[in-house]
Amino acid sequence: MISIGFYGHDDDREMWRQRLTPLLSDFDIINLESDAGMKADIALVWAPPRGALAQMPHLRGIIMQGQGVDHMMGDDTTPRSVPLVRLVDPDMSDALSHWAILNALDMWRDGAQYRAQQAERIWKPIEQRPATGAVIGIMGVGAIGNVIATRFASLGFKVKGWARTRRTLEHVEMFAGMDELPSFLSQTDIVVSVLPLTPATSNIMNATFFDALADGAFIINGGRGGQLVEDDLLVALDSGKIGGAALDVFVTEPLPATHAFWTHPKIRVWPHVAAQTNPQTAARQVAAAITDIMAGEEPANKVDWDRGY
């Protein structure tokens, strides 16, 4: 029998049990923090307590419940010899693209201003921006970023893409590496980040980054909170250099009740919901990874511990 140690709510564990049952013939999914869980073959987790996985003597694989892996990368006690697998679920890519497009179009069409006018019963048209005028930059053109970039291009916007290494994507002007980041940012009106959090991307969105953008640019962060220097964003917003921001991820989550982001008129706070894991669509990928790991084969979407994704 395959033993799966699950870290999360009991209701979520039972949901995963139901979704995996048609796909795995002989398994049990148990609380990772129990005595039996500590003896599990597979850890199915998101953000387990630091050091927990290092105490599992039979651990053969770690499978994330989402697309990010920075929780695991931040725990240097986790054995690097164990395969780490991230979810690459098309349903999550679709959801994040919807969220990014929602926020970008709402900004481009002055949604916040019209909602404020409605509350005051003010009938006042705002001069419309060009329908195909926005230059949108996608940071992190991988499994998710490809979908987002392609969909923005289909709406008629000029799309730029930035990635660690050179790649091509139809209808997208591509940039690669830190040397080309200034060119990517130049004259960009909207930036969407879906980058993984690595040493190279930590604090990448800072004062210098904001200064390189078009005046009044809009920031959409669906990557990781550690990529954004929060104080620098507040300064840029208050100066008018940055016109607004939609943020789904934060340095500290949940976002503290006293944080300035909650009440800033130019910031939209989302509680890390841009792309929630859907066990119904992700279960087949999780089951395949478990099967491969238990058979001694390399699973799909295995993370490079050294690279960080």
Rosetta blueprint (number, residue, H / E / L):
1 M L
2 I E
3 S E
4 I E
5 G E
6 F E
7 Y L
8 G L
9 H L
10 D H
11 D H
12 D H
13 R H
14 E H
15 M H
16 W H
17 R H
18 Q H
19 R H
20 L H
21 T L
22 P L
23 L L
24 L L
25 S L
26 D L
27 F E
28 D E
29 I E
30 I E
31 N E
32 L L
33 E L
34 S L
35 D L
36 A L
37 G H
38 M H
39 K H
40 A L
41 D L
42 I E
43 A E
44 L E
45 V E
46 W L
47 A L
48 P L
49 P L
50 R L
51 G L
52 A L
53 L H
54 A H
55 Q H
56 M L
57 P L
58 H L
59 L L
60 R L
61 G E
62 I E
63 I E
64 M E
65 Q L
66 G L
67 Q L
68 G L
69 V L
70 D H
71 H H
72 M H
73 M H
74 G L
75 D L
76 D L
77 T L
78 T L
79 P L
80 R L
81 S L
82 V L
83 P L
84 L E
85 V E
86 R L
87 L L
88 V L
89 D L
90 P H
91 D H
92 M H
93 S H
94 D H
95 A H
96 L H
97 S H
98 H H
99 W H
100 A H
101 I H
102 L H
103 N H
104 A H
105 L H
106 D H
107 M H
108 W H
109 R L
110 D L
111 G H
112 A H
113 Q H
114 Y H
115 R H
116 A H
117 Q H
118 Q H
119 A H
120 E L
121 R L
122 I L
123 W L
124 K L
125 P L
126 I L
127 E L
128 Q L
129 R L
130 P L
131 A L
132 T L
133 G L
134 A L
135 V E
136 I E
137 G E
138 I E
139 M E
140 G L
141 V L
142 G L
143 A H
144 I H
145 G H
146 N H
147 V H
148 I H
149 A H
150 T H
151 R H
152 F H
153 A H
154 S H
155 L L
156 G L
157 F L
158 K E
159 V E
160 K E
161 G E
162 W E
163 A E
164 R L
165 T L
166 R L
167 R L
168 T L
169 L E
170 E L
171 H L
172 V E
173 E E
174 M E
175 F E
176 A E
177 G L
178 M H
179 D H
180 E H
181 L H
182 P H
183 S H
184 F H
185 L H
186 S L
187 Q L
188 T L
189 D L
190 I E
191 V E
192 V E
193 S E
194 V L
195 L L
196 P L
197 L L
198 T L
199 P L
200 A L
201 T L
202 S L
203 N L
204 I L
205 M E
206 N L
207 A H
208 T H
209 F H
210 F H
211 D H
212 A H
213 L L
214 A L
215 D L
216 G L
217 A E
218 F E
219 I E
220 I E
221 N E
222 G L
223 G L
224 R L
225 G H
226 G H
227 Q H
228 L E
229 V L
230 E H
231 D H
232 D H
233 L H
234 L H
235 V H
236 A H
237 L H
238 D H
239 S H
240 G L
241 K L
242 I E
243 G E
244 G E
245 A E
246 A E
247 L E
248 D L
249 V L
250 F L
251 V L
252 T L
253 E L
254 P L
255 L L
256 P L
257 A L
258 T L
259 H L
260 A H
261 F H
262 W H
263 T H
264 H L
265 P L
266 K L
267 I E
268 R E
269 V E
270 W L
271 P L
272 H L
273 V L
274 A L
275 A L
276 Q L
277 T L
278 N L
279 P H
280 Q H
281 T H
282 A H
283 A H
284 R H
285 Q H
286 V H
287 A H
288 A H
289 A H
290 I H
291 T H
292 D H
293 I H
294 M H
295 A L
296 G L
297 E L
298 E L
299 P L
300 A L
301 N L
302 K E
303 V L
304 D L
305 W L
306 D L
307 R L
308 G L
309 Y L
